[in-house]
Amino acid sequence: MKKALLVLLMLLAVGAGTFYAFPGTLLASAQFVDRTRAGLSVKTLRVDGLNIRYYEGGPSDAETVLLVHGFGADKDNWPKFARYLTSRYHVLIPDLPGFGESSQPTGISYDVGTQAERLLNFTTALGIGRVHLVGNSMGGQIVAIYAARHPQQVFSVALFDNAGVQAPRKSEFFQRLDKGEANPLVLTRADDFPTLVDFVFYQAPPMPARLQHYLGERGLARSDMNAQIFSQLRDRYIPLEPELPKITAPTLLLWGDRDRILDVSSIDVMKPLLRQPSVVILRDCGHVPMIERPEESAKDYLTFLDQAQAARH
């Protein structure tokens, strides 16, 4: 913790000029502070011929919570949320293959069914049996499939603004795709990054223009891989409607009511199909509640875990 505070003081000391000159370095430093405050360390594991980069924290003898990011994202979506979990739970946060610092070979499958099996193999390789699954967006669709197909391996499931169901109200994102407009989640210009941020957040965190440009350039460098993966997600789409009744574990549906990518009305489809559903809707929140409202989301999630544990005993 002292080291993290020292880094934070250094960040404050460098000033705006250095931030403008070295946004990548300072972003990495801020991420270091977040994961240190959460008690997370960085590790790598080879699974199915792929290197999986991941964060790990919390007591090793506690029940495991597996946090899974969405499309175009990575493990750094979770540390602000995870810091509220690691005092009680063993936490794992992988970069899915194709994203972040994990292997990204071309010519292999990145569809949600394949990724679900990779996650199972990842936990098995670590010697972990049953897990609590949490996924956002595409990650929510992946963990729902994991839970449906391997119910004996799952304590509970939490789906944050998950993909995989046909919402009664079509989101603005899918309305745009249906009109043939460009996918805002796959950048074709670095200058389009603010549009992506606007889609993802209802109240976006403060972000200087220089950092937005840096992240836009980084996203642009990934655009070919993201386009390939998004194409697979659509061509090899696995609907959750037939899968959800197979989930035997308690399941939390947590959604931001201002989500422009995946509409909150998805809950109306999902809740009747689940055996043990709980619902939390965050007002004035967008697509990534664990980033936009990490403390509130974590509090709601821990309440769900407490209730699920009490029901188990």
C-alpha positions as CSV (number, residue, x, y, z in Angstrom):
1,M,0.0,0.0,0.0
2,K,2.9,2.4,0.8
3,K,4.3,1.8,-2.7
4,A,0.9,2.5,-4.3
5,L,0.6,5.8,-2.4
6,L,4.1,6.8,-3.4
7,V,3.2,6.2,-7.0
8,L,0.0,8.3,-6.6
9,L,2.1,11.2,-5.1
10,M,4.4,11.0,-8.0
11,L,1.5,11.2,-10.4
12,L,0.3,14.3,-8.7
13,A,3.8,15.8,-8.8
14,V,4.6,15.4,-12.4
15,G,2.1,18.0,-13.6
16,A,0.0,18.5,-16.7
17,G,2.9,18.9,-19.0
18,T,4.3,15.5,-18.4
19,F,0.8,14.0,-18.6
20,Y,0.5,15.5,-22.1
21,A,3.9,14.1,-23.1
22,F,3.6,10.6,-21.6
23,P,-0.1,9.6,-21.4
24,G,0.7,5.9,-21.8
25,T,3.2,5.9,-18.9
26,L,0.9,7.7,-16.6
27,L,-2.1,5.5,-17.6
28,A,0.0,2.4,-16.7
29,S,0.9,4.0,-13.4
30,A,-2.7,4.8,-12.5
31,Q,-3.6,1.2,-13.4
32,F,-0.8,0.0,-11.1
33,V,-2.3,2.1,-8.2
34,D,-5.8,0.6,-8.9
35,R,-4.7,-3.0,-8.8
36,T,-2.4,-2.4,-5.8
37,R,-5.3,-0.9,-3.8
38,A,-7.3,-4.0,-4.7
39,G,-4.5,-6.3,-3.6
40,L,-4.0,-7.8,-7.1
41,S,-0.9,-9.2,-8.6
42,V,-0.2,-10.0,-12.3
43,K,0.3,-13.6,-13.4
44,T,0.4,-15.6,-16.6
45,L,-0.8,-19.2,-17.2
46,R,-0.6,-21.2,-20.4
47,V,-3.9,-22.9,-21.2
48,D,-4.9,-24.7,-24.5
49,G,-1.7,-23.4,-26.1
50,L,-2.5,-19.8,-25.2
51,N,-0.9,-17.5,-22.7
52,I,-3.6,-16.1,-20.3
53,R,-2.6,-12.9,-18.5
54,Y,-4.6,-12.3,-15.3
55,Y,-4.8,-10.5,-12.0
56,E,-5.2,-12.5,-8.8
57,G,-5.9,-11.4,-5.2
58,G,-7.5,-12.2,-2.0
59,P,-7.1,-15.2,0.3
60,S,-6.2,-18.3,-1.6
61,D,-8.3,-20.5,0.7
62,A,-11.5,-18.5,0.1
63,E,-14.2,-19.1,-2.5
64,T,-13.2,-17.8,-5.9
65,V,-14.8,-15.0,-7.8
66,L,-14.0,-14.9,-11.6
67,L,-14.5,-11.5,-13.2
68,V,-14.8,-11.5,-17.0
69,H,-14.6,-8.4,-19.2
70,G,-16.6,-7.5,-22.3
71,F,-15.8,-7.0,-26.0
72,G,-12.9,-4.6,-26.7
73,A,-12.1,-4.5,-23.0
74,D,-9.6,-6.2,-20.7
75,K,-8.8,-7.1,-17.1
76,D,-8.3,-3.4,-16.2
77,N,-12.1,-2.9,-16.2
78,W,-12.3,-4.6,-12.8
79,P,-9.8,-3.5,-10.2
80,K,-11.9,-0.5,-8.9
81,F,-14.7,-3.0,-8.3
82,A,-12.5,-5.9,-7.1
83,R,-11.0,-3.9,-4.3
84,Y,-14.3,-4.4,-2.4
85,L,-14.1,-8.1,-2.8
86,T,-10.5,-9.2,-2.1
87,S,-10.8,-9.0,1.7
88,R,-13.3,-11.8,1.6
89,Y,-12.9,-13.7,-1.7
90,H,-10.2,-15.1,-3.9
91,V,-10.4,-13.0,-7.1
92,L,-9.3,-13.9,-10.6
93,I,-9.5,-11.4,-13.5
94,P,-8.2,-12.8,-16.8
95,D,-7.7,-11.1,-20.1
96,L,-9.7,-13.3,-22.4
97,P,-7.7,-14.7,-25.4
98,G,-7.9,-12.1,-28.1
99,F,-7.8,-9.2,-25.7
100,G,-5.4,-7.3,-23.4
101,E,-2.1,-9.1,-22.8
102,S,-3.3,-12.6,-23.5
103,S,-2.5,-14.5,-26.7
104,Q,-4.2,-13.1,-29.8
105,P,-3.5,-15.4,-32.7
106,T,-5.5,-15.0,-35.9
107,G,-7.3,-18.0,-37.3
108,I,-8.7,-19.4,-34.1
109,S,-12.2,-19.2,-32.6
110,Y,-13.1,-16.3,-30.3
111,D,-16.9,-17.0,-30.1
112,V,-18.6,-17.0,-26.7
113,G,-18.9,-20.8,-26.6
114,T,-15.2,-21.4,-27.2
115,Q,-14.3,-18.7,-24.7
116,A,-16.5,-20.3,-22.0
117,E,-14.7,-23.6,-22.4
118,R,-11.3,-21.7,-22.2
119,L,-12.4,-20.2,-18.9
120,L,-13.4,-23.6,-17.5
121,N,-9.9,-24.9,-18.6
122,F,-8.3,-21.9,-17.0
123,T,-9.9,-22.5,-13.6
124,T,-9.3,-26.2,-13.8
125,A,-5.6,-25.6,-14.6
126,L,-5.4,-23.5,-11.4
127,G,-6.9,-26.3,-9.4
128,I,-10.1,-24.5,-8.7
129,G,-13.5,-26.3,-8.5
130,R,-16.6,-24.3,-8.1
131,V,-16.6,-20.5,-8.7
132,H,-18.7,-17.4,-8.5
133,L,-19.0,-16.0,-12.1
134,V,-19.3,-12.4,-12.9
135,G,-19.4,-11.1,-16.5
136,N,-20.0,-7.8,-18.2
137,S,-21.5,-7.4,-21.7
138,M,-19.9,-10.2,-23.9
139,G,-18.3,-11.5,-20.7
140,G,-21.8,-11.9,-19.2
141,Q,-22.9,-14.0,-22.2
142,I,-19.7,-16.1,-21.8
143,V,-20.2,-16.8,-18.1
144,A,-23.9,-17.5,-18.6
145,I,-22.9,-20.3,-21.1
146,Y,-20.3,-21.5,-18.6
147,A,-22.9,-21.7,-15.9
148,A,-25.5,-23.4,-18.1
149,R,-23.2,-26.0,-19.5
150,H,-21.2,-26.7,-16.3
151,P,-23.7,-26.1,-13.5
152,Q,-21.8,-28.3,-10.9
153,Q,-18.8,-25.9,-11.2
154,V,-20.7,-22.8,-10.3
155,F,-21.7,-21.3,-6.9
156,S,-23.4,-18.2,-8.4
157,V,-23.7,-16.0,-11.5
158,A,-23.8,-12.2,-11.9
159,L,-24.5,-10.8,-15.3
160,F,-23.8,-7.1,-15.7
161,D,-25.4,-5.6,-18.8
162,N,-24.9,-8.9,-20.6
163,A,-25.1,-9.7,-24.3
164,G,-26.9,-12.7,-25.7
165,V,-30.7,-12.0,-25.5
166,Q,-33.1,-10.2,-27.8
167,A,-34.3,-7.2,-25.9
168,P,-37.9,-6.1,-26.3
169,R,-36.6,-2.6,-26.9
170,K,-33.8,-2.5,-29.4
171,S,-30.8,-0.5,-28.1
172,E,-29.4,2.5,-30.0
173,F,-26.3,0.5,-30.8
174,F,-28.2,-2.2,-32.6
175,Q,-30.5,0.3,-34.3
176,R,-27.4,1.9,-35.8
177,L,-26.0,-1.5,-36.9
178,D,-29.3,-2.4,-38.5
179,K,-29.1,0.8,-40.5
180,G,-25.7,-0.1,-41.8
181,E,-23.9,2.5,-39.8
182,A,-20.3,2.0,-38.5
183,N,-19.8,0.0,-35.3
184,P,-18.8,2.5,-32.7
185,L,-17.1,-0.3,-30.7
186,V,-14.6,-0.9,-33.5
187,L,-12.6,2.3,-34.2
188,T,-11.8,3.3,-37.7
189,R,-10.3,6.6,-36.6
190,A,-8.6,7.6,-33.4
191,D,-10.8,10.7,-33.3
192,D,-13.9,8.5,-32.9
193,F,-12.9,7.4,-29.4
194,P,-15.0,10.1,-27.6
195,T,-18.1,8.6,-29.5
196,L,-17.2,5.1,-28.1
197,V,-16.9,6.6,-24.5
198,D,-20.2,8.3,-25.0
199,F,-21.9,5.0,-25.9
200,V,-20.3,3.1,-23.0
201,F,-20.9,5.6,-20.1
202,Y,-23.8,7.7,-19.0
203,Q,-21.5,9.7,-16.8
204,A,-18.0,9.2,-18.2
205,P,-15.0,9.7,-15.9
206,P,-13.0,12.9,-16.5
207,M,-10.5,12.2,-19.3
208,P,-8.2,14.9,-20.8
209,A,-8.1,15.2,-24.6
210,R,-4.5,13.9,-24.8
211,L,-5.5,10.7,-23.0
212,Q,-8.5,10.3,-25.2
213,H,-6.3,10.6,-28.2
214,Y,-3.8,8.1,-26.9
215,L,-6.6,5.6,-26.1
216,G,-8.1,6.2,-29.5
217,E,-4.7,5.4,-31.2
218,R,-4.5,2.2,-29.1
219,G,-8.0,1.2,-30.0
220,L,-7.3,1.9,-33.7
221,A,-4.3,-0.4,-33.5
222,R,-6.6,-3.2,-32.4
223,S,-9.4,-2.5,-34.9
224,D,-8.6,-5.4,-37.2
225,M,-8.6,-7.9,-34.3
226,N,-11.7,-6.4,-32.8
227,A,-13.5,-6.5,-36.2
228,Q,-12.5,-10.2,-36.6
229,I,-13.8,-11.1,-33.2
230,F,-17.0,-9.0,-33.5
231,S,-17.7,-10.8,-36.8
232,Q,-17.4,-14.2,-35.1
233,L,-19.7,-13.1,-32.3
234,R,-22.4,-12.3,-34.9
235,D,-21.8,-15.2,-37.3
236,R,-21.5,-17.8,-34.4
237,Y,-24.1,-16.2,-32.2
238,I,-25.3,-18.3,-29.3
239,P,-28.6,-17.1,-27.9
240,L,-29.0,-17.3,-24.2
241,E,-32.7,-17.8,-24.1
242,P,-32.3,-21.7,-24.4
243,E,-29.3,-21.6,-22.0
244,L,-30.7,-19.6,-19.1
245,P,-33.1,-22.3,-17.8
246,K,-30.1,-24.7,-17.5
247,I,-28.5,-22.4,-14.9
248,T,-29.1,-23.8,-11.5
249,A,-27.1,-21.3,-9.4
250,P,-28.5,-18.0,-8.0
251,T,-28.2,-15.4,-10.7
252,L,-27.9,-11.6,-10.3
253,L,-29.0,-9.4,-13.2
254,L,-27.4,-6.0,-12.7
255,W,-28.0,-3.3,-15.3
256,G,-27.5,0.4,-15.9
257,D,-30.8,1.9,-17.0
258,R,-29.1,4.3,-19.4
259,D,-27.2,1.5,-21.3
260,R,-27.2,2.5,-25.0
261,I,-25.4,-0.7,-26.1
262,L,-27.6,-3.4,-24.5
263,D,-31.0,-2.2,-23.4
264,V,-32.2,-2.8,-19.8
265,S,-35.4,-4.4,-21.1
266,S,-33.3,-7.5,-21.7
267,I,-34.1,-8.3,-18.0
268,D,-37.7,-8.8,-18.9
269,V,-36.7,-11.7,-21.2
270,M,-34.1,-13.2,-18.8
271,K,-35.8,-13.1,-15.4
272,P,-38.6,-15.6,-16.2
273,L,-36.1,-18.0,-17.7
274,L,-33.9,-18.2,-14.6
275,R,-34.5,-20.5,-11.6
276,Q,-33.1,-18.1,-8.9
277,P,-33.0,-14.6,-10.3
278,S,-32.3,-11.4,-8.5
279,V,-32.4,-8.0,-10.2
280,V,-30.7,-4.7,-9.5
281,I,-31.1,-1.7,-11.9
282,L,-28.8,1.2,-11.4
283,R,-30.4,4.6,-12.2
284,D,-28.5,7.0,-14.4
285,C,-25.7,4.4,-15.2
286,G,-24.4,3.1,-18.5
287,H,-23.0,-0.1,-19.9
288,V,-20.1,-0.7,-17.5
289,P,-21.4,-0.2,-13.9
290,M,-18.3,-1.8,-12.4
291,I,-16.3,1.2,-13.8
292,E,-18.9,4.0,-13.7
293,R,-20.2,3.0,-10.2
294,P,-17.7,0.5,-8.7
295,E,-18.5,0.9,-5.0
296,E,-22.3,0.8,-5.5
297,S,-22.1,-2.2,-7.9
298,A,-19.8,-4.0,-5.5
299,K,-22.1,-3.4,-2.6
300,D,-25.1,-4.8,-4.5
301,Y,-23.0,-7.8,-5.6
302,L,-21.8,-8.6,-2.1
303,T,-25.4,-8.3,-0.8
304,F,-26.3,-10.9,-3.5
305,L,-23.5,-13.2,-2.5
306,D,-24.5,-13.0,1.2
307,Q,-28.1,-13.9,0.3
308,A,-26.9,-16.7,-1.9
309,Q,-24.6,-18.1,0.8
310,A,-27.4,-17.9,3.4
311,A,-29.7,-19.9,1.1
312,R,-27.0,-22.5,0.5
313,H,-26.7,-23.1,4.3
